[in-house]
Amino acid sequence: MKVLVAPLDWGLGHATRCVPVIREFLNQGAEVELAVVRSNAALLREFFPNLRQRLAPSYNIVYPKHGYNMGLWLVKNGVHLRTVMNFEHRFAEEMVRRYHYDVLVSDNRFGFYSRNAKSIYMTHQRRIAFPKVLSAFEPLGMLWHASVMKHFDEVWVPDLPETPGYAGSLSHVKTCPVPVKYVGALSRFEGENLTAKSDVRYRFVAVVSGVEPARTRFENLLRKTLVKIPGRHAIILGKPSLGVKSSNEQNLDLFTHLPDDQFAAVVKNAEWVVSRGGYSTVMDMAVLGARCIFVPTPGQYEQVILGRDLAREGFAATIDESKFSTETLIAAVSEKARVALPKPQDNNLLKDSVKELISHF
């Protein structure tokens, strides 16, 4: 069976959560290739240096500076999104025709399906969250997302089937136009033999991720804030395309990127981790047992909801970016918070889903 896996290019989270999916297909004997864009190609090559990569269309998403503009931004850029979706659908059909893929796995790529291959759509956000001022449009968002999902044969949800799971109301929706399978919480660190050790006990480790200009703005904010706090801190810049490089600025250790075992070692040996609150990051931090402060990306209301719900449960702290400062960061860590991944001891959901899929070929 020949599989083509295509993660969305809105930050690296979609690529990292595809890692355990790719591994499972390989473990069960499938031939796997990857549909990548330049922003995630280097990361996936680090995990799978021997897998062929096909260059896919990019969505080229740039988020607005202020979150409250996102609704208007979506309306303004609707034509662009539809153009990319149509182009990537033609690309998917061409890939199947030329290279004879049996299965396409799309991680939130809306148009990456084929009428001539089994098409899997992976998303945890079956309900697209809207801020309160735009809540009246949420049903329209769900209808639109359902219209996307109906082109696929199955929807795979990276969460637990029991409510609330890990994404709560975002992933647990009653209706769907195609069959739904929950494949468990997915993390690239799950089941890995991570042997590296960190010699430095950092007070804060900041993990920068996401798309521009929000990524660079967050990096600059972290630099300005952490340099004022006593202790040794690290910032992982999330730039795998630059390779693994390090530098020092005052009390900050800066890493362009870290291999998984080193990343895990630094995070595990930190008192606190500061990061965006994307779902893939939440799952990774949970597996690593990190105490987290999440700073949602403005405009990504999904991150606001995830951070709010985790904070209510006492699993993490959350700070709005507009209020992020030395004072608010110190205040946030004045009480203990810990992310704990709520998963069963033996989670075979992904393995069983892949096994069932392969059995039909």
C-alpha positions as CSV (number, residue, x, y, z in Angstrom):
1,M,0.0,0.0,0.0
2,K,1.4,3.4,-1.0
3,V,0.6,6.4,1.2
4,L,1.1,10.2,0.7
5,V,1.0,12.3,3.9
6,A,0.4,16.0,3.6
7,P,0.5,18.3,6.6
8,L,-0.8,21.9,6.5
9,D,1.8,24.6,6.6
10,W,0.3,27.0,9.2
11,G,3.2,26.5,11.6
12,L,5.0,23.3,12.3
13,G,2.5,21.7,14.6
14,H,0.7,19.9,11.8
15,A,3.9,18.4,10.6
16,T,5.0,17.2,14.1
17,R,1.8,15.5,14.9
18,C,2.0,13.7,11.6
19,V,5.2,12.0,12.8
20,P,3.6,9.3,14.8
21,V,1.1,8.7,12.0
22,I,3.9,8.3,9.5
23,R,5.7,6.0,11.9
24,E,2.7,3.8,12.3
25,F,2.1,3.4,8.6
26,L,5.8,2.4,8.2
27,N,5.6,0.0,11.1
28,Q,2.7,-1.8,9.4
29,G,4.6,-2.2,6.1
30,A,3.2,0.7,4.1
31,E,5.3,2.6,1.6
32,V,5.1,6.3,2.7
33,E,6.0,9.5,0.9
34,L,5.5,13.1,2.0
35,A,3.9,16.2,0.4
36,V,5.8,19.1,1.9
37,V,6.3,22.8,1.6
38,R,9.6,24.6,2.2
39,S,8.7,25.6,5.7
40,N,8.2,22.0,7.0
41,A,10.4,20.0,4.6
42,A,13.6,20.3,6.7
43,L,11.8,19.2,9.9
44,L,10.2,16.1,8.3
45,R,13.5,15.3,6.6
46,E,15.1,15.2,10.0
47,F,12.6,12.6,11.2
48,F,12.5,10.6,7.9
49,P,15.6,11.2,5.9
50,N,14.9,8.3,3.5
51,L,11.3,9.2,2.6
52,R,10.7,10.9,-0.8
53,Q,9.3,14.4,-0.5
54,R,6.9,16.0,-3.1
55,L,6.6,19.8,-3.1
56,A,3.0,20.7,-2.5
57,P,1.2,24.1,-2.8
58,S,1.6,26.4,0.2
59,Y,-1.3,28.3,1.8
60,N,1.1,31.3,2.5
61,I,-0.9,32.3,5.5
62,V,0.0,35.6,7.4
63,Y,-2.1,36.2,10.5
64,P,-3.3,39.7,11.3
65,K,-1.5,41.6,14.1
66,H,-4.6,41.9,16.2
67,G,-6.8,38.8,16.9
68,Y,-10.1,40.7,16.6
69,N,-9.4,41.3,12.9
70,M,-9.4,37.5,12.1
71,G,-13.0,37.3,11.1
72,L,-12.7,40.2,8.7
73,W,-9.4,38.8,7.5
74,L,-11.0,35.4,6.6
75,V,-13.7,37.2,4.6
76,K,-11.1,39.3,2.8
77,N,-8.9,36.3,2.0
78,G,-11.6,33.8,1.2
79,V,-10.9,34.0,-2.5
80,H,-7.2,33.2,-1.9
81,L,-8.1,30.2,0.3
82,R,-10.5,28.8,-2.3
83,T,-7.8,29.3,-5.0
84,V,-5.2,27.3,-3.0
85,M,-7.8,24.6,-2.2
86,N,-8.7,24.2,-5.9
87,F,-5.0,24.1,-6.8
88,E,-4.1,21.6,-4.1
89,H,-7.0,19.3,-5.2
90,R,-5.7,19.3,-8.7
91,F,-2.2,18.6,-7.3
92,A,-3.6,15.7,-5.3
93,E,-5.3,14.1,-8.3
94,E,-2.2,14.5,-10.3
95,M,-0.1,12.8,-7.6
96,V,-2.4,9.9,-7.5
97,R,-2.5,9.6,-11.3
98,R,1.3,9.8,-11.8
99,Y,2.5,7.9,-8.7
100,H,-0.4,5.5,-8.0
101,Y,-1.0,6.3,-4.3
102,D,-3.6,4.2,-2.6
103,V,-4.1,6.5,0.4
104,L,-3.9,10.3,0.9
105,V,-3.6,11.6,4.5
106,S,-4.3,15.3,4.8
107,D,-3.6,17.0,8.1
108,N,-6.0,19.9,7.8
109,R,-5.3,20.5,4.1
110,F,-8.8,21.3,2.9
111,G,-8.4,20.3,-0.7
112,F,-6.0,17.4,-0.5
113,Y,-8.2,14.6,-1.5
114,S,-8.7,12.4,-4.6
115,R,-11.6,10.6,-6.1
116,N,-9.2,7.8,-7.0
117,A,-7.6,7.1,-3.6
118,K,-8.7,6.6,-0.1
119,S,-8.7,10.1,1.4
120,I,-8.2,10.7,5.1
121,Y,-8.7,14.1,6.7
122,M,-7.1,14.6,10.1
123,T,-8.2,17.4,12.4
124,H,-8.9,18.0,16.1
125,Q,-10.9,21.2,15.4
126,R,-14.2,19.8,14.0
127,R,-15.8,22.8,15.6
128,I,-14.1,26.0,14.4
129,A,-14.0,28.3,17.4
130,F,-15.1,32.0,17.1
131,P,-14.6,34.8,19.6
132,K,-17.7,36.0,21.4
133,V,-18.1,39.1,19.1
134,L,-18.3,36.7,16.1
135,S,-20.0,33.8,17.8
136,A,-23.1,34.2,15.6
137,F,-21.0,33.0,12.7
138,E,-19.8,29.8,14.4
139,P,-22.7,27.6,12.9
140,L,-21.6,28.9,9.5
141,G,-18.0,27.9,10.2
142,M,-19.1,24.4,11.2
143,L,-21.2,24.1,8.0
144,W,-18.2,25.2,5.9
145,H,-15.9,22.7,7.6
146,A,-18.5,20.0,7.1
147,S,-18.5,20.9,3.4
148,V,-14.7,20.3,3.4
149,M,-14.9,17.0,5.2
150,K,-17.6,15.5,2.9
151,H,-14.9,15.2,0.1
152,F,-12.9,12.7,2.2
153,D,-13.6,9.1,3.1
154,E,-12.8,9.3,6.8
155,V,-12.0,11.9,9.4
156,W,-9.3,11.1,11.9
157,V,-9.4,13.0,15.2
158,P,-6.2,13.2,17.2
159,D,-7.9,13.0,20.6
160,L,-9.6,10.5,22.9
161,P,-13.1,9.4,22.0
162,E,-14.4,10.0,25.5
163,T,-15.7,13.5,26.2
164,P,-14.1,15.9,27.0
165,G,-10.9,14.2,25.8
166,Y,-8.1,16.7,25.4
167,A,-9.6,19.2,23.0
168,G,-13.1,19.3,24.6
169,S,-15.9,20.7,22.5
170,L,-13.5,21.4,19.6
171,S,-13.1,17.8,18.7
172,H,-16.3,16.2,20.1
173,V,-19.1,17.1,17.7
174,K,-22.1,15.0,17.2
175,T,-22.5,15.1,13.5
176,C,-20.1,14.6,10.6
177,P,-20.8,13.9,6.9
178,V,-18.3,11.0,6.8
179,P,-17.2,8.3,9.3
180,V,-15.1,9.6,12.2
181,K,-12.3,7.8,14.1
182,Y,-10.5,9.0,17.2
183,V,-6.8,8.1,16.9
184,G,-5.6,9.2,20.3
185,A,-3.4,12.2,21.4
186,L,-0.5,12.3,18.9
187,S,3.0,13.5,19.9
188,R,6.3,13.0,18.2
189,F,7.8,12.2,21.6
190,E,5.3,9.4,22.4
191,G,7.1,6.1,22.7
192,E,10.5,7.5,21.8
193,N,13.7,6.5,23.5
194,L,14.9,9.9,24.5
195,T,18.3,9.5,26.1
196,A,19.9,12.9,25.9
197,K,20.5,14.9,29.1
198,S,20.6,18.6,29.8
199,D,23.4,19.9,32.0
200,V,21.7,23.3,32.5
201,R,18.7,23.7,34.8
202,Y,16.8,26.6,33.1
203,R,14.3,28.7,35.0
204,F,12.3,29.4,31.8
205,V,12.5,27.6,28.5
206,A,10.6,29.5,25.7
207,V,9.5,27.6,22.6
208,V,8.8,29.9,19.6
209,S,6.5,28.6,16.9
210,G,3.8,29.6,14.4
211,V,3.6,31.7,11.3
212,E,4.8,35.2,10.5
213,P,4.6,37.9,11.6
214,A,3.3,36.5,14.9
215,R,6.3,34.2,15.3
216,T,8.9,36.9,15.2
217,R,6.8,39.2,17.4
218,F,6.6,36.5,20.0
219,E,10.4,35.9,19.8
220,N,11.1,39.6,20.4
221,L,8.7,39.8,23.2
222,L,10.3,36.8,24.9
223,R,13.8,38.2,24.5
224,K,12.8,41.5,26.1
225,T,10.9,39.9,29.0
226,L,13.3,37.0,30.0
227,V,16.4,39.1,30.0
228,K,14.9,41.1,32.9
229,I,14.3,37.9,35.1
230,P,17.1,36.6,37.2
231,G,18.3,33.1,36.4
232,R,19.4,31.2,33.2
233,H,16.8,30.9,30.4
234,A,16.7,29.4,27.0
235,I,14.7,30.2,23.8
236,I,14.2,27.6,21.1
237,L,13.5,29.7,18.0
238,G,11.8,27.0,16.0
239,K,13.8,27.5,12.8
240,P,14.7,24.0,11.6
241,S,15.7,25.4,8.2
242,L,18.7,27.1,9.8
243,G,20.0,23.8,11.3
244,V,21.2,23.4,14.9
245,K,23.0,26.5,16.0
246,S,23.3,28.1,19.4
247,S,24.3,31.5,20.8
248,N,24.2,33.5,24.0
249,E,22.8,36.9,24.9
250,Q,23.3,38.0,28.5
251,N,21.3,35.4,30.6
252,L,19.7,33.8,27.5
253,D,20.8,30.7,25.6
254,L,19.4,30.8,22.0
255,F,18.9,27.7,19.9
256,T,17.8,27.9,16.3
257,H,16.4,24.4,16.5
258,L,17.1,21.2,18.6
259,P,16.8,17.5,17.6
260,D,14.0,15.7,19.5
261,D,16.2,14.1,22.2
262,Q,17.9,17.4,23.0
263,F,14.6,19.3,22.9
264,A,13.0,16.9,25.3
265,A,16.0,17.0,27.6
266,V,16.0,20.8,27.8
267,V,12.2,20.9,28.3
268,K,12.3,18.2,31.0
269,N,15.0,20.0,32.9
270,A,13.2,23.4,32.9
271,E,11.3,24.8,35.8
272,W,8.7,26.4,33.4
273,V,8.0,26.3,29.6
274,V,6.6,29.3,27.8
275,S,5.0,28.6,24.4
276,R,2.1,29.2,22.1
277,G,-0.9,27.1,23.0
278,G,-1.4,25.2,19.7
279,Y,-2.9,21.7,20.1
280,S,0.2,19.9,18.9
281,T,2.4,21.8,21.4
282,V,0.0,21.0,24.2
283,M,0.2,17.3,23.4
284,D,4.0,17.4,23.2
285,M,4.4,19.3,26.5
286,A,2.0,16.9,28.2
287,V,4.0,13.9,27.2
288,L,7.2,15.6,28.4
289,G,5.6,16.5,31.7
290,A,6.3,20.2,31.4
291,R,4.9,22.9,33.6
292,C,3.5,25.4,31.0
293,I,2.5,29.0,30.5
294,F,0.7,29.3,27.2
295,V,0.5,32.6,25.3
296,P,-2.1,32.1,22.6
297,T,-1.4,33.5,19.1
298,P,-3.6,36.5,18.5
299,G,-6.2,35.6,16.0
300,Q,-6.2,31.9,16.8
301,Y,-9.1,31.7,19.1
302,E,-8.7,27.9,19.3
303,Q,-5.5,28.5,21.3
304,V,-7.4,30.9,23.6
305,I,-10.0,28.1,24.3
306,L,-7.4,25.4,24.9
307,G,-5.4,27.6,27.3
308,R,-8.5,28.7,29.2
309,D,-9.8,25.2,29.7
310,L,-6.4,23.9,30.8
311,A,-6.0,26.8,33.2
312,R,-9.4,26.1,34.7
313,E,-8.4,22.5,35.3
314,G,-5.1,23.6,36.9
315,F,-3.0,21.9,34.3
316,A,-1.3,25.1,33.0
317,A,-1.3,28.9,33.1
318,T,-2.2,31.2,30.3
319,I,-1.4,34.9,29.5
320,D,-2.8,37.1,26.7
321,E,0.0,38.3,24.5
322,S,-1.1,41.9,24.9
323,K,-0.6,41.5,28.7
324,F,2.6,39.5,28.6
325,S,5.4,41.1,30.6
326,T,8.0,40.3,33.3
327,E,5.3,41.1,35.9
328,T,2.6,38.9,34.5
329,L,5.0,36.0,33.8
330,I,6.2,36.0,37.4
331,A,2.6,36.2,38.6
332,A,1.6,33.3,36.5
333,V,4.2,31.0,38.0
334,S,3.4,31.9,41.6
335,E,1.1,28.9,41.7
336,K,1.9,25.4,40.4
337,A,0.4,24.3,37.2
338,R,1.1,21.1,35.3
339,V,-0.1,19.7,32.0
340,A,-1.1,16.1,32.3
341,L,-2.1,14.2,29.2
342,P,-5.4,12.4,29.9
343,K,-4.9,9.2,27.9
344,P,-5.5,5.5,28.7
345,Q,-2.5,3.4,29.7
346,D,-2.6,1.4,26.5
347,N,-3.6,3.6,23.6
348,N,-3.9,1.5,20.4
349,L,-6.4,3.8,18.6
350,L,-3.9,5.0,15.9
351,K,-2.5,1.5,15.5
352,D,-6.0,0.0,15.1
353,S,-7.1,2.7,12.6
354,V,-4.0,2.1,10.4
355,K,-4.5,-1.7,10.6
356,E,-8.1,-1.5,9.6
357,L,-7.2,0.8,6.7
358,I,-4.4,-1.5,5.4
359,S,-6.7,-4.5,5.7
360,H,-8.8,-3.2,2.8
361,F,-5.9,-3.3,0.3
